[in-house]
Amino acid sequence: MNLQDIQHKIDKFTKEKAINSRVDIRIIDLASEVGELSKEVLKGTDYGNKKFEKTKEWKSELGDVLFSLICIANETNTDLEECLNSVLNKYEERFKNKGDLGSSK
């Protein structure tokens, strides 16, 4: 399945379940989900005391983040494959010019 197929699948799901939402609400939801994923990192590292190991909830929380991000893309009619290709090109240029991927800011 490619990104466009995934976006279509999520779009169909949210419309069938009538759970479409405004972008501002989706952004807040995404921030919340990233927070929950971060919490799993804390658990998986014993609060930084060991190397990360996936927790029982890791896949679920990562899926929640992905779902929220895809919903944002769909609500704004944004092609995620195009976004990903664009950022990969940007990173390729940075790496070619600087030897790393960090921004110059």
Phi and psi in radians as a Rosetta constraint file:
Dihedral C 1 N 2 CA 2 C 2 CIRCULARHARMONIC -1.628 0.35
Dihedral N 2 CA 2 C 2 N 3 CIRCULARHARMONIC 3.071 0.35
Dihedral C 2 N 3 CA 3 C 3 CIRCULARHARMONIC -1.082 0.35
Dihedral N 3 CA 3 C 3 N 4 CIRCULARHARMONIC -0.655 0.35
Dihedral C 3 N 4 CA 4 C 4 CIRCULARHARMONIC -1.129 0.35
Dihedral N 4 CA 4 C 4 N 5 CIRCULARHARMONIC -0.692 0.35
Dihedral C 4 N 5 CA 5 C 5 CIRCULARHARMONIC -1.098 0.35
Dihedral N 5 CA 5 C 5 N 6 CIRCULARHARMONIC -0.730 0.35
Dihedral C 5 N 6 CA 6 C 6 CIRCULARHARMONIC -1.124 0.35
Dihedral N 6 CA 6 C 6 N 7 CIRCULARHARMONIC -0.786 0.35
Dihedral C 6 N 7 CA 7 C 7 CIRCULARHARMONIC -1.051 0.35
Dihedral N 7 CA 7 C 7 N 8 CIRCULARHARMONIC -0.724 0.35
Dihedral C 7 N 8 CA 8 C 8 CIRCULARHARMONIC -1.111 0.35
Dihedral N 8 CA 8 C 8 N 9 CIRCULARHARMONIC -0.745 0.35
Dihedral C 8 N 9 CA 9 C 9 CIRCULARHARMONIC -1.061 0.35
Dihedral N 9 CA 9 C 9 N 10 CIRCULARHARMONIC -0.773 0.35
Dihedral C 9 N 10 CA 10 C 10 CIRCULARHARMONIC -1.194 0.35
Dihedral N 10 CA 10 C 10 N 11 CIRCULARHARMONIC -0.697 0.35
Dihedral C 10 N 11 CA 11 C 11 CIRCULARHARMONIC -1.052 0.35
Dihedral N 11 CA 11 C 11 N 12 CIRCULARHARMONIC -0.804 0.35
Dihedral C 11 N 12 CA 12 C 12 CIRCULARHARMONIC -1.070 0.35
Dihedral N 12 CA 12 C 12 N 13 CIRCULARHARMONIC -0.779 0.35
Dihedral C 12 N 13 CA 13 C 13 CIRCULARHARMONIC -1.063 0.35
Dihedral N 13 CA 13 C 13 N 14 CIRCULARHARMONIC -0.850 0.35
Dihedral C 13 N 14 CA 14 C 14 CIRCULARHARMONIC -1.175 0.35
Dihedral N 14 CA 14 C 14 N 15 CIRCULARHARMONIC -0.584 0.35
Dihedral C 14 N 15 CA 15 C 15 CIRCULARHARMONIC -1.249 0.35
Dihedral N 15 CA 15 C 15 N 16 CIRCULARHARMONIC -0.751 0.35
Dihedral C 15 N 16 CA 16 C 16 CIRCULARHARMONIC -1.072 0.35
Dihedral N 16 CA 16 C 16 N 17 CIRCULARHARMONIC -0.659 0.35
Dihedral C 16 N 17 CA 17 C 17 CIRCULARHARMONIC -1.587 0.35
Dihedral N 17 CA 17 C 17 N 18 CIRCULARHARMONIC -0.035 0.35
Dihedral C 17 N 18 CA 18 C 18 CIRCULARHARMONIC 0.950 0.35
Dihedral N 18 CA 18 C 18 N 19 CIRCULARHARMONIC 0.836 0.35
Dihedral C 18 N 19 CA 19 C 19 CIRCULARHARMONIC -2.056 0.35
Dihedral N 19 CA 19 C 19 N 20 CIRCULARHARMONIC 0.420 0.35
Dihedral C 19 N 20 CA 20 C 20 CIRCULARHARMONIC -1.167 0.35
Dihedral N 20 CA 20 C 20 N 21 CIRCULARHARMONIC 2.657 0.35
Dihedral C 20 N 21 CA 21 C 21 CIRCULARHARMONIC -2.567 0.35
Dihedral N 21 CA 21 C 21 N 22 CIRCULARHARMONIC 2.864 0.35
Dihedral C 21 N 22 CA 22 C 22 CIRCULARHARMONIC -1.174 0.35
Dihedral N 22 CA 22 C 22 N 23 CIRCULARHARMONIC 2.689 0.35
Dihedral C 22 N 23 CA 23 C 23 CIRCULARHARMONIC -1.063 0.35
Dihedral N 23 CA 23 C 23 N 24 CIRCULARHARMONIC -0.724 0.35
Dihedral C 23 N 24 CA 24 C 24 CIRCULARHARMONIC -1.067 0.35
Dihedral N 24 CA 24 C 24 N 25 CIRCULARHARMONIC -0.659 0.35
Dihedral C 24 N 25 CA 25 C 25 CIRCULARHARMONIC -1.171 0.35
Dihedral N 25 CA 25 C 25 N 26 CIRCULARHARMONIC -0.736 0.35
Dihedral C 25 N 26 CA 26 C 26 CIRCULARHARMONIC -1.104 0.35
Dihedral N 26 CA 26 C 26 N 27 CIRCULARHARMONIC -0.654 0.35
Dihedral C 26 N 27 CA 27 C 27 CIRCULARHARMONIC -1.133 0.35
Dihedral N 27 CA 27 C 27 N 28 CIRCULARHARMONIC -0.749 0.35
Dihedral C 27 N 28 CA 28 C 28 CIRCULARHARMONIC -1.106 0.35
Dihedral N 28 CA 28 C 28 N 29 CIRCULARHARMONIC -0.717 0.35
Dihedral C 28 N 29 CA 29 C 29 CIRCULARHARMONIC -1.078 0.35
Dihedral N 29 CA 29 C 29 N 30 CIRCULARHARMONIC -0.750 0.35
Dihedral C 29 N 30 CA 30 C 30 CIRCULARHARMONIC -1.059 0.35
Dihedral N 30 CA 30 C 30 N 31 CIRCULARHARMONIC -0.782 0.35
Dihedral C 30 N 31 CA 31 C 31 CIRCULARHARMONIC -1.042 0.35
Dihedral N 31 CA 31 C 31 N 32 CIRCULARHARMONIC -0.731 0.35
Dihedral C 31 N 32 CA 32 C 32 CIRCULARHARMONIC -1.097 0.35
Dihedral N 32 CA 32 C 32 N 33 CIRCULARHARMONIC -0.765 0.35
Dihedral C 32 N 33 CA 33 C 33 CIRCULARHARMONIC -1.155 0.35
Dihedral N 33 CA 33 C 33 N 34 CIRCULARHARMONIC -0.664 0.35
Dihedral C 33 N 34 CA 34 C 34 CIRCULARHARMONIC -1.118 0.35
Dihedral N 34 CA 34 C 34 N 35 CIRCULARHARMONIC -0.636 0.35
Dihedral C 34 N 35 CA 35 C 35 CIRCULARHARMONIC -1.076 0.35
Dihedral N 35 CA 35 C 35 N 36 CIRCULARHARMONIC -0.736 0.35
Dihedral C 35 N 36 CA 36 C 36 CIRCULARHARMONIC -1.162 0.35
Dihedral N 36 CA 36 C 36 N 37 CIRCULARHARMONIC -0.644 0.35
Dihedral C 36 N 37 CA 37 C 37 CIRCULARHARMONIC -1.138 0.35
Dihedral N 37 CA 37 C 37 N 38 CIRCULARHARMONIC -0.708 0.35
Dihedral C 37 N 38 CA 38 C 38 CIRCULARHARMONIC -1.065 0.35
Dihedral N 38 CA 38 C 38 N 39 CIRCULARHARMONIC -0.663 0.35
Dihedral C 38 N 39 CA 39 C 39 CIRCULARHARMONIC -1.070 0.35
Dihedral N 39 CA 39 C 39 N 40 CIRCULARHARMONIC -0.654 0.35
Dihedral C 39 N 40 CA 40 C 40 CIRCULARHARMONIC -1.186 0.35
Dihedral N 40 CA 40 C 40 N 41 CIRCULARHARMONIC -0.564 0.35
Dihedral C 40 N 41 CA 41 C 41 CIRCULARHARMONIC -1.132 0.35
Dihedral N 41 CA 41 C 41 N 42 CIRCULARHARMONIC -0.749 0.35
Dihedral C 41 N 42 CA 42 C 42 CIRCULARHARMONIC -1.044 0.35
Dihedral N 42 CA 42 C 42 N 43 CIRCULARHARMONIC -0.786 0.35
Dihedral C 42 N 43 CA 43 C 43 CIRCULARHARMONIC -1.117 0.35
Dihedral N 43 CA 43 C 43 N 44 CIRCULARHARMONIC -0.742 0.35
Dihedral C 43 N 44 CA 44 C 44 CIRCULARHARMONIC -1.259 0.35
Dihedral N 44 CA 44 C 44 N 45 CIRCULARHARMONIC -0.213 0.35
Dihedral C 44 N 45 CA 45 C 45 CIRCULARHARMONIC -1.994 0.35
Dihedral N 45 CA 45 C 45 N 46 CIRCULARHARMONIC 0.136 0.35
Dihedral C 45 N 46 CA 46 C 46 CIRCULARHARMONIC 0.875 0.35
Dihedral N 46 CA 46 C 46 N 47 CIRCULARHARMONIC 0.895 0.35
Dihedral C 46 N 47 CA 47 C 47 CIRCULARHARMONIC 0.983 0.35
Dihedral N 47 CA 47 C 47 N 48 CIRCULARHARMONIC 0.783 0.35
Dihedral C 47 N 48 CA 48 C 48 CIRCULARHARMONIC 1.504 0.35
Dihedral N 48 CA 48 C 48 N 49 CIRCULARHARMONIC 0.101 0.35
Dihedral C 48 N 49 CA 49 C 49 CIRCULARHARMONIC -1.582 0.35
Dihedral N 49 CA 49 C 49 N 50 CIRCULARHARMONIC -0.115 0.35
Dihedral C 49 N 50 CA 50 C 50 CIRCULARHARMONIC -2.637 0.35
Dihedral N 50 CA 50 C 50 N 51 CIRCULARHARMONIC 2.956 0.35
Dihedral C 50 N 51 CA 51 C 51 CIRCULARHARMONIC -1.139 0.35
Dihedral N 51 CA 51 C 51 N 52 CIRCULARHARMONIC 2.501 0.35
Dihedral C 51 N 52 CA 52 C 52 CIRCULARHARMONIC -1.059 0.35
Dihedral N 52 CA 52 C 52 N 53 CIRCULARHARMONIC 2.349 0.35
Dihedral C 52 N 53 CA 53 C 53 CIRCULARHARMONIC -2.241 0.35
Dihedral N 53 CA 53 C 53 N 54 CIRCULARHARMONIC 2.370 0.35
Dihedral C 53 N 54 CA 54 C 54 CIRCULARHARMONIC -1.013 0.35
Dihedral N 54 CA 54 C 54 N 55 CIRCULARHARMONIC 2.387 0.35
Dihedral C 54 N 55 CA 55 C 55 CIRCULARHARMONIC -1.558 0.35
Dihedral N 55 CA 55 C 55 N 56 CIRCULARHARMONIC 3.013 0.35
Dihedral C 55 N 56 CA 56 C 56 CIRCULARHARMONIC -1.028 0.35
Dihedral N 56 CA 56 C 56 N 57 CIRCULARHARMONIC -0.619 0.35
Dihedral C 56 N 57 CA 57 C 57 CIRCULARHARMONIC -1.639 0.35
Dihedral N 57 CA 57 C 57 N 58 CIRCULARHARMONIC -0.002 0.35
Dihedral C 57 N 58 CA 58 C 58 CIRCULARHARMONIC -0.935 0.35
Dihedral N 58 CA 58 C 58 N 59 CIRCULARHARMONIC -0.930 0.35
Dihedral C 58 N 59 CA 59 C 59 CIRCULARHARMONIC -1.083 0.35
Dihedral N 59 CA 59 C 59 N 60 CIRCULARHARMONIC -0.713 0.35
Dihedral C 59 N 60 CA 60 C 60 CIRCULARHARMONIC -1.112 0.35
Dihedral N 60 CA 60 C 60 N 61 CIRCULARHARMONIC -0.807 0.35
Dihedral C 60 N 61 CA 61 C 61 CIRCULARHARMONIC -1.178 0.35
Dihedral N 61 CA 61 C 61 N 62 CIRCULARHARMONIC -0.689 0.35
Dihedral C 61 N 62 CA 62 C 62 CIRCULARHARMONIC -1.126 0.35
Dihedral N 62 CA 62 C 62 N 63 CIRCULARHARMONIC -0.693 0.35
Dihedral C 62 N 63 CA 63 C 63 CIRCULARHARMONIC -1.088 0.35
Dihedral N 63 CA 63 C 63 N 64 CIRCULARHARMONIC -0.681 0.35
Dihedral C 63 N 64 CA 64 C 64 CIRCULARHARMONIC -1.081 0.35
Dihedral N 64 CA 64 C 64 N 65 CIRCULARHARMONIC -0.729 0.35
Dihedral C 64 N 65 CA 65 C 65 CIRCULARHARMONIC -1.093 0.35
Dihedral N 65 CA 65 C 65 N 66 CIRCULARHARMONIC -0.815 0.35
Dihedral C 65 N 66 CA 66 C 66 CIRCULARHARMONIC -1.095 0.35
Dihedral N 66 CA 66 C 66 N 67 CIRCULARHARMONIC -0.778 0.35
Dihedral C 66 N 67 CA 67 C 67 CIRCULARHARMONIC -1.010 0.35
Dihedral N 67 CA 67 C 67 N 68 CIRCULARHARMONIC -0.820 0.35
Dihedral C 67 N 68 CA 68 C 68 CIRCULARHARMONIC -1.085 0.35
Dihedral N 68 CA 68 C 68 N 69 CIRCULARHARMONIC -0.744 0.35
Dihedral C 68 N 69 CA 69 C 69 CIRCULARHARMONIC -1.130 0.35
Dihedral N 69 CA 69 C 69 N 70 CIRCULARHARMONIC -0.740 0.35
Dihedral C 69 N 70 CA 70 C 70 CIRCULARHARMONIC -1.128 0.35
Dihedral N 70 CA 70 C 70 N 71 CIRCULARHARMONIC -0.694 0.35
Dihedral C 70 N 71 CA 71 C 71 CIRCULARHARMONIC -1.068 0.35
Dihedral N 71 CA 71 C 71 N 72 CIRCULARHARMONIC -0.698 0.35
Dihedral C 71 N 72 CA 72 C 72 CIRCULARHARMONIC -1.096 0.35
Dihedral N 72 CA 72 C 72 N 73 CIRCULARHARMONIC -0.789 0.35
Dihedral C 72 N 73 CA 73 C 73 CIRCULARHARMONIC -1.053 0.35
Dihedral N 73 CA 73 C 73 N 74 CIRCULARHARMONIC -0.784 0.35
Dihedral C 73 N 74 CA 74 C 74 CIRCULARHARMONIC -1.136 0.35
Dihedral N 74 CA 74 C 74 N 75 CIRCULARHARMONIC -0.733 0.35
Dihedral C 74 N 75 CA 75 C 75 CIRCULARHARMONIC -1.137 0.35
Dihedral N 75 CA 75 C 75 N 76 CIRCULARHARMONIC -0.409 0.35
Dihedral C 75 N 76 CA 76 C 76 CIRCULARHARMONIC -1.872 0.35
Dihedral N 76 CA 76 C 76 N 77 CIRCULARHARMONIC 0.206 0.35
Dihedral C 76 N 77 CA 77 C 77 CIRCULARHARMONIC 0.873 0.35
Dihedral N 77 CA 77 C 77 N 78 CIRCULARHARMONIC 0.863 0.35
Dihedral C 77 N 78 CA 78 C 78 CIRCULARHARMONIC -1.942 0.35
Dihedral N 78 CA 78 C 78 N 79 CIRCULARHARMONIC 2.246 0.35
Dihedral C 78 N 79 CA 79 C 79 CIRCULARHARMONIC -1.440 0.35
Dihedral N 79 CA 79 C 79 N 80 CIRCULARHARMONIC 1.932 0.35
Dihedral C 79 N 80 CA 80 C 80 CIRCULARHARMONIC -1.140 0.35
Dihedral N 80 CA 80 C 80 N 81 CIRCULARHARMONIC -0.583 0.35
Dihedral C 80 N 81 CA 81 C 81 CIRCULARHARMONIC -1.106 0.35
Dihedral N 81 CA 81 C 81 N 82 CIRCULARHARMONIC -0.729 0.35
Dihedral C 81 N 82 CA 82 C 82 CIRCULARHARMONIC -1.099 0.35
Dihedral N 82 CA 82 C 82 N 83 CIRCULARHARMONIC -0.745 0.35
Dihedral C 82 N 83 CA 83 C 83 CIRCULARHARMONIC -1.059 0.35
Dihedral N 83 CA 83 C 83 N 84 CIRCULARHARMONIC -0.807 0.35
Dihedral C 83 N 84 CA 84 C 84 CIRCULARHARMONIC -1.127 0.35
Dihedral N 84 CA 84 C 84 N 85 CIRCULARHARMONIC -0.755 0.35
Dihedral C 84 N 85 CA 85 C 85 CIRCULARHARMONIC -1.095 0.35
Dihedral N 85 CA 85 C 85 N 86 CIRCULARHARMONIC -0.692 0.35
Dihedral C 85 N 86 CA 86 C 86 CIRCULARHARMONIC -1.100 0.35
Dihedral N 86 CA 86 C 86 N 87 CIRCULARHARMONIC -0.788 0.35
Dihedral C 86 N 87 CA 87 C 87 CIRCULARHARMONIC -1.231 0.35
Dihedral N 87 CA 87 C 87 N 88 CIRCULARHARMONIC -0.580 0.35
Dihedral C 87 N 88 CA 88 C 88 CIRCULARHARMONIC -1.138 0.35
Dihedral N 88 CA 88 C 88 N 89 CIRCULARHARMONIC -0.690 0.35
Dihedral C 88 N 89 CA 89 C 89 CIRCULARHARMONIC -1.107 0.35
Dihedral N 89 CA 89 C 89 N 90 CIRCULARHARMONIC -0.722 0.35
Dihedral C 89 N 90 CA 90 C 90 CIRCULARHARMONIC -1.073 0.35
Dihedral N 90 CA 90 C 90 N 91 CIRCULARHARMONIC -0.803 0.35
Dihedral C 90 N 91 CA 91 C 91 CIRCULARHARMONIC -1.151 0.35
Dihedral N 91 CA 91 C 91 N 92 CIRCULARHARMONIC -0.657 0.35
Dihedral C 91 N 92 CA 92 C 92 CIRCULARHARMONIC -1.063 0.35
Dihedral N 92 CA 92 C 92 N 93 CIRCULARHARMONIC -0.760 0.35
Dihedral C 92 N 93 CA 93 C 93 CIRCULARHARMONIC -1.112 0.35
Dihedral N 93 CA 93 C 93 N 94 CIRCULARHARMONIC -0.774 0.35
Dihedral C 93 N 94 CA 94 C 94 CIRCULARHARMONIC -1.044 0.35
Dihedral N 94 CA 94 C 94 N 95 CIRCULARHARMONIC -0.780 0.35
Dihedral C 94 N 95 CA 95 C 95 CIRCULARHARMONIC -1.138 0.35
Dihedral N 95 CA 95 C 95 N 96 CIRCULARHARMONIC -0.713 0.35
Dihedral C 95 N 96 CA 96 C 96 CIRCULARHARMONIC -1.111 0.35
Dihedral N 96 CA 96 C 96 N 97 CIRCULARHARMONIC -0.728 0.35
Dihedral C 96 N 97 CA 97 C 97 CIRCULARHARMONIC -1.454 0.35
Dihedral N 97 CA 97 C 97 N 98 CIRCULARHARMONIC -0.564 0.35
Dihedral C 97 N 98 CA 98 C 98 CIRCULARHARMONIC -2.090 0.35
Dihedral N 98 CA 98 C 98 N 99 CIRCULARHARMONIC -0.299 0.35
Dihedral C 98 N 99 CA 99 C 99 CIRCULARHARMONIC 1.497 0.35
Dihedral N 99 CA 99 C 99 N 100 CIRCULARHARMONIC 0.045 0.35
Dihedral C 99 N 100 CA 100 C 100 CIRCULARHARMONIC -2.610 0.35
Dihedral N 100 CA 100 C 100 N 101 CIRCULARHARMONIC 3.071 0.35
Dihedral C 100 N 101 CA 101 C 101 CIRCULARHARMONIC -1.726 0.35
Dihedral N 101 CA 101 C 101 N 102 CIRCULARHARMONIC -0.084 0.35
Dihedral C 101 N 102 CA 102 C 102 CIRCULARHARMONIC -1.157 0.35
Dihedral N 102 CA 102 C 102 N 103 CIRCULARHARMONIC 2.591 0.35
Dihedral C 102 N 103 CA 103 C 103 CIRCULARHARMONIC -1.317 0.35
Dihedral N 103 CA 103 C 103 N 104 CIRCULARHARMONIC 2.862 0.35
Dihedral C 103 N 104 CA 104 C 104 CIRCULARHARMONIC -1.530 0.35
Dihedral N 104 CA 104 C 104 N 105 CIRCULARHARMONIC 0.032 0.35
